[in-house]
Amino acid sequence: MARTTQLRTYTVRDGMLDKWVERWRAEIVPLRLELGFTIGGAWVDRERNRFVWLISYEGPETFAERNAMYWSSPARKAMDLDPDDYLVSTDDRTVEERY
């Protein structure tokens, strides 16, 4: 299966950016890695209250199938983390690496 990469841009609620990053790093990243995703980087745009990151998957399932596995996993449910509590909007774009 081909590698799929998404560029994800999240607009975070006022005053929640640092808390979002903390929970993303401590809870979301470890589970994503455990499920075979790779994280290409993450950035904070404080001026616009945005969080930007790259996530990729290359494996036997499609990105969408593996993403559904992430969302339905008991570990994800146990996080008790509703993105709507932190995020105003999300923009997920599938991108191709070119040099």
Residue pairs with C-beta under 8 A, 6 or more apart in sequence:
1 58
1 59
1 60
1 61
1 62
2 58
3 56
3 57
3 58
4 56
4 57
4 58
4 62
4 63
4 94
5 40
5 54
5 55
5 56
5 94
5 95
5 96
5 97
6 54
6 55
6 56
6 63
6 92
6 93
6 94
6 95
7 52
7 53
7 54
7 92
7 93
7 95
8 52
8 53
8 54
8 55
8 90
8 91
8 92
8 93
9 50
9 51
9 52
9 90
9 91
9 92
9 93
10 20
10 50
10 51
10 52
10 87
10 89
10 90
10 91
11 48
11 49
11 50
11 87
11 88
11 89
11 90
12 20
12 49
12 50
12 51
12 86
12 87
12 88
13 49
13 85
13 86
13 87
13 88
14 49
16 85
16 86
17 44
17 46
17 49
17 51
19 86
20 51
20 86
20 87
21 42
21 44
21 51
23 81
23 86
24 42
24 51
24 53
27 79
27 81
28 79
28 81
29 39
31 70
31 73
31 75
31 76
31 79
32 39
32 55
32 70
33 39
34 75
35 66
35 69
35 70
35 73
36 57
36 59
36 66
37 55
37 56
37 57
37 66
37 70
38 55
38 56
38 57
38 58
39 53
39 54
39 55
39 56
40 53
40 54
40 55
40 56
41 53
41 54
42 51
42 52
42 53
42 54
43 51
43 52
43 53
44 50
44 51
44 52
45 51
45 52
57 63
57 66
57 67
59 66
61 69
63 94
70 76
83 90
